[in-house]
Amino acid sequence: TTSEMAFQLAQFRLLDIIETVRTENHIINREATEAKIEKLVLNLHEEMNGKFEYYSYRGKKLASYTSQQWVEWMKQGVINEIYSDQERNEDRTHTNVSAIFKRIALDFNHNLAVL
Protein backbone atom coordinates (compact mmCIF):
# COMPACT_ATOMS: atom_id res chain seq x y z
CA THR A 1 0.00 0.00 0.00
CA THR A 2 0.97 3.64 -0.23
CA SER A 3 1.52 3.94 3.50
CA GLU A 4 3.74 0.84 3.61
CA MET A 5 5.93 2.24 0.84
CA ALA A 6 6.16 5.62 2.58
CA PHE A 7 7.08 3.96 5.88
CA GLN A 8 9.69 1.72 4.23
CA LEU A 9 11.29 4.72 2.54
CA ALA A 10 11.22 6.67 5.80
CA GLN A 11 12.79 3.71 7.60
CA PHE A 12 15.75 3.77 5.22
CA ARG A 13 15.99 7.54 5.58
CA LEU A 14 16.06 7.22 9.37
CA LEU A 15 18.91 4.72 9.07
CA ASP A 16 20.69 7.30 6.90
CA ILE A 17 20.09 9.96 9.55
CA ILE A 18 21.67 7.72 12.20
CA GLU A 19 24.70 7.10 10.01
CA THR A 20 25.01 10.79 9.12
CA VAL A 21 24.87 11.89 12.74
CA ARG A 22 27.40 9.22 13.74
CA THR A 23 29.90 10.31 11.10
CA GLU A 24 29.36 14.06 10.75
CA ASN A 25 28.57 15.27 14.24
CA HIS A 26 30.56 16.05 17.29
CA ILE A 27 28.31 13.82 19.40
CA ILE A 28 30.11 14.87 22.58
CA ASN A 29 27.99 18.04 22.38
CA ARG A 30 24.77 16.21 23.17
CA GLU A 31 22.54 19.30 23.19
CA ALA A 32 23.58 20.35 19.68
CA THR A 33 23.39 16.78 18.44
CA GLU A 34 19.87 16.31 19.79
CA ALA A 35 18.78 19.59 18.20
CA LYS A 36 20.13 18.43 14.84
CA ILE A 37 18.43 15.04 15.23
CA GLU A 38 15.12 16.71 16.00
CA LYS A 39 15.42 18.92 12.92
CA LEU A 40 16.29 15.97 10.66
CA VAL A 41 13.51 13.79 12.05
CA LEU A 42 10.96 16.60 11.79
CA ASN A 43 11.95 17.04 8.13
CA LEU A 44 11.48 13.30 7.60
CA HIS A 45 8.03 13.44 9.19
CA GLU A 46 7.03 16.39 7.02
CA GLU A 47 8.31 14.51 3.96
CA MET A 48 6.04 11.57 4.85
CA ASN A 49 3.11 13.92 5.36
CA GLY A 50 3.80 15.47 1.97
CA LYS A 51 3.51 12.07 0.30
CA PHE A 52 0.24 11.45 2.15
CA GLU A 53 -1.29 14.71 0.92
CA TYR A 54 -1.96 13.14 -2.48
CA TYR A 55 -4.20 10.39 -1.11
CA SER A 56 -7.35 10.36 0.96
CA TYR A 57 -9.32 7.91 3.05
CA ARG A 58 -12.91 8.48 4.14
CA GLY A 59 -12.74 11.94 2.62
CA LYS A 60 -9.66 13.02 4.61
CA LYS A 61 -6.07 13.35 3.44
CA LEU A 62 -3.90 10.49 4.71
CA ALA A 63 -1.68 13.11 6.35
CA SER A 64 -4.52 13.82 8.79
CA TYR A 65 -4.07 10.29 10.16
CA THR A 66 -0.41 10.80 11.07
CA SER A 67 0.77 11.92 14.48
CA GLN A 68 3.31 14.43 15.68
CA GLN A 69 4.13 11.86 18.35
CA TRP A 70 5.96 9.88 15.65
CA VAL A 71 8.64 12.59 15.58
CA GLU A 72 9.40 11.92 19.23
CA TRP A 73 9.49 8.14 18.67
CA MET A 74 11.93 8.52 15.79
CA LYS A 75 14.02 11.13 17.60
CA GLN A 76 14.31 8.97 20.70
CA GLY A 77 15.26 5.97 18.58
CA VAL A 78 18.07 7.91 16.90
CA ILE A 79 19.32 9.27 20.22
CA ASN A 80 19.28 5.80 21.74
CA GLU A 81 21.39 4.47 18.87
CA ILE A 82 23.85 7.36 18.88
CA TYR A 83 24.40 7.30 22.63
CA SER A 84 24.09 3.55 23.23
CA ASP A 85 26.52 2.16 25.80
CA GLN A 86 26.77 -0.98 23.69
CA GLU A 87 29.25 -1.41 20.89
CA ARG A 88 28.02 -0.13 17.53
CA ASN A 89 25.99 -2.87 15.85
CA GLU A 90 24.30 -2.35 12.48
CA ASP A 91 21.98 -5.34 12.94
CA ARG A 92 20.72 -3.93 16.25
CA THR A 93 20.25 -0.53 14.65
CA HIS A 94 18.19 -2.01 11.81
CA THR A 95 16.09 -4.02 14.27
CA ASN A 96 15.42 -1.00 16.47
CA VAL A 97 14.51 1.26 13.55
CA SER A 98 12.26 -1.45 12.14
CA ALA A 99 10.49 -1.67 15.51
CA ILE A 100 9.92 2.10 15.48
CA PHE A 101 8.26 1.92 12.08
CA LYS A 102 6.16 -1.08 13.05
CA ARG A 103 4.90 1.01 15.95
CA ILE A 104 4.24 3.94 13.61
CA ALA A 105 2.39 1.68 11.15
CA LEU A 106 0.24 0.26 13.96
CA ASP A 107 -0.58 3.76 15.17
CA PHE A 108 -1.38 4.89 11.63
CA ASN A 109 -3.70 1.91 11.06
CA HIS A 110 -5.34 2.53 14.43
CA ASN A 111 -5.90 6.18 13.44
CA LEU A 112 -7.46 5.06 10.16
CA ALA A 113 -9.90 2.94 12.11
CA VAL A 114 -10.92 5.44 14.78
CA LEU A 115 -10.47 8.97 13.41
C-alpha positions, -999 to 999 in steps of 0.1 A, spaced: 0 0 0 10 36 -2 15 39 35 37 8 36 59 22 8 62 56 26 71 40 59 97 17 42 113 47 25 112 67 58 128 37 76 158 38 52 160 75 56 161 72 94 189 47 91 207 73 69 201 100 96 217 77 122 247 71 100 250 108 91 249 119 127 274 92 137 299 103 111 294 141 107 286 153 142 306 161 173 283 138 194 301 149 226 280 180 224 248 162 232 225 193 232 236 204 197 234 168 184 199 163 198 188 196 182 201 184 148 184 150 152 151 167 160 154 189 129 163 160 107 135 138 121 110 166 118 120 170 81 115 133 76 80 134 92 70 164 70 83 145 40 60 116 49 31 139 54 38 155 20 35 121 3 2 114 22 -13 147 9 -20 131 -25 -42 104 -11 -74 104 10 -93 79 31 -129 85 41 -127 119 26 -97 130 46 -61 133 34 -39 105 47 -17 131 64 -45 138 88 -41 103 102 -4 108 111 8 119 145 33 144 157 41 119 183 60 99 157 86 126 156 94 119 192 95 81 187 119 85 158 140 111 176 143 90 207 153 60 186 181 79 169 193 93 202 193 58 217 214 45 189 238 74 189 244 73 226 241 35 232 265 22 258 268 -10 237 293 -14 209 280 -1 175 260 -29 158 243 -23 125 220 -53 129 207 -39 163 203 -5 147 182 -20 118 161 -40 143 154 -10 165 145 13 135 123 -15 121 105 -17 155 99 21 155 83 19 121 62 -11 130 49 10 160 42 39 136 24 17 111 2 3 140 -6 38 152 -14 49 116 -37 19 111 -53 25 144 -59 62 134 -75 51 102 -99 29 121 -109 54 148 -105 90 134 
